[in-house]
């Protein structure tokens, strides 16, 4: 009789542990899938933003194919850096300073890909 009661208690606690474990696994799976979705959405939005900026610069500056490729690479690199900055454990003020430096670097690298006439147009468009 005592042995049966003990088995019942153990089985009941074992079931609680199994249920808790299953609940934890379910929550973890849902959480991971949401993070994956958010990451995919962020990547998509970044690609759209880069594409729009390239189109604007191509229209404004009449870029050739080599310039488009180089500037696309610049924008991708800066975008990746900015995403990394966003995930860093820094105060907002420090993040904003880094993002501003990245933006200045992007501008300088783009200027490095332009001819003199394009530089003048680009610099005027920034003001």
C-alpha positions as CSV (number, residue, x, y, z in Angstrom):
1,X,0.0,0.0,0.0
2,X,2.7,2.5,1.0
3,X,4.7,1.4,-2.0
4,X,1.8,2.1,-4.4
5,X,1.3,5.5,-2.8
6,X,5.0,6.3,-3.2
7,X,4.9,5.2,-6.9
8,X,1.8,7.4,-7.4
9,X,3.6,10.5,-5.9
10,X,6.7,9.8,-7.9
11,X,4.7,9.4,-11.1
12,X,2.8,12.6,-10.3
13,X,6.0,14.6,-9.8
14,X,7.6,13.0,-12.8
15,X,4.6,14.1,-14.9
16,X,4.9,17.6,-13.5
17,X,8.5,17.7,-14.5
18,X,7.7,16.4,-18.0
19,X,4.9,19.0,-18.4
20,X,7.3,21.8,-17.2
21,X,10.0,20.6,-19.6
22,X,7.5,20.5,-22.5
23,X,6.2,24.0,-21.6
24,X,9.8,25.3,-21.5
25,X,10.6,23.7,-24.9
26,X,7.5,25.1,-26.5
27,X,8.2,28.6,-25.2
28,X,11.8,28.4,-26.4
29,X,10.8,27.3,-29.8
30,X,8.3,30.1,-30.2
31,X,10.8,32.6,-29.0
32,X,13.5,31.4,-31.4
33,X,11.0,31.5,-34.3
34,X,10.0,35.0,-33.5
35,X,13.7,36.1,-33.3
36,X,14.3,34.5,-36.7
37,X,11.2,36.3,-38.2
38,X,12.4,39.6,-36.7
39,X,15.8,39.1,-38.2
40,X,14.4,38.3,-41.6
41,X,12.2,41.4,-41.5
42,X,15.1,43.5,-40.5
43,X,17.3,42.2,-43.3
44,X,14.5,42.7,-45.8
45,X,14.0,46.3,-44.6
46,X,17.7,47.0,-44.8
47,X,17.9,45.6,-48.4
48,X,15.0,47.8,-49.4
49,X,16.6,50.8,-47.8
50,X,19.9,50.2,-49.6
51,X,18.1,49.6,-52.9
52,X,16.2,52.9,-52.6
53,X,19.4,54.8,-51.7
54,X,21.2,53.4,-54.7
55,X,18.3,54.3,-57.0
56,X,18.3,57.8,-55.7
57,X,22.0,58.2,-56.1
58,X,22.0,56.7,-59.5
59,X,19.3,59.1,-60.6
60,X,20.9,62.1,-59.0
61,X,24.5,61.4,-60.0
62,X,24.1,59.3,-63.2
63,X,26.3,56.6,-61.8
64,X,28.0,54.0,-64.0
65,X,27.8,50.3,-63.2
66,X,31.2,50.1,-61.5
67,X,30.2,53.0,-59.2
68,X,26.8,51.4,-58.5
69,X,28.6,48.2,-57.4
70,X,31.2,50.0,-55.3
71,X,28.6,52.2,-53.6
72,X,26.3,49.2,-53.0
73,X,29.2,47.5,-51.2
74,X,29.8,50.6,-49.1
75,X,26.1,50.8,-48.1
76,X,26.0,47.1,-47.3
77,X,29.1,47.4,-45.1
78,X,27.9,50.5,-43.2
79,X,24.5,48.9,-42.8
80,X,26.0,45.8,-41.2
81,X,28.1,48.0,-38.9
82,X,25.0,49.9,-37.9
83,X,23.1,46.7,-37.1
84,X,25.9,45.6,-34.9
85,X,25.9,48.9,-33.1
86,X,22.2,48.6,-32.5
87,X,22.8,45.3,-30.7
88,X,25.7,46.5,-28.6
89,X,25.2,47.0,-24.9
90,X,26.0,50.7,-24.9
91,X,24.1,53.8,-23.8
92,X,22.1,55.5,-26.4
93,X,24.4,58.5,-26.6
94,X,27.4,56.3,-27.5
95,X,25.4,54.4,-30.1
96,X,24.3,57.7,-31.7
97,X,27.9,58.9,-31.9
98,X,29.0,55.7,-33.5
99,X,26.2,55.8,-36.0
100,X,27.1,59.4,-36.8
101,X,30.7,58.4,-37.4
102,X,29.6,55.6,-39.6
103,X,27.4,58.0,-41.6
104,X,30.4,60.3,-42.1
105,X,32.5,57.4,-43.2
106,X,29.8,56.4,-45.7
107,X,29.7,59.9,-47.1
108,X,33.5,60.0,-47.5
109,X,33.7,56.6,-49.1
110,X,30.9,57.5,-51.6
111,X,32.7,60.7,-52.4
112,X,35.8,58.6,-53.1
113,X,33.9,56.8,-55.9
114,X,32.7,59.9,-57.7
115,X,34.2,62.2,-60.3
116,X,34.5,65.9,-59.7
117,X,31.1,66.8,-61.2
118,X,29.3,64.1,-59.3
119,X,31.1,65.2,-56.0
120,X,29.7,68.7,-56.4
121,X,26.2,67.5,-57.0
122,X,26.4,64.9,-54.1
123,X,27.8,67.4,-51.6
124,X,25.1,69.9,-52.5
125,X,22.4,67.3,-52.1
126,X,23.6,66.6,-48.5
127,X,22.9,70.2,-47.5
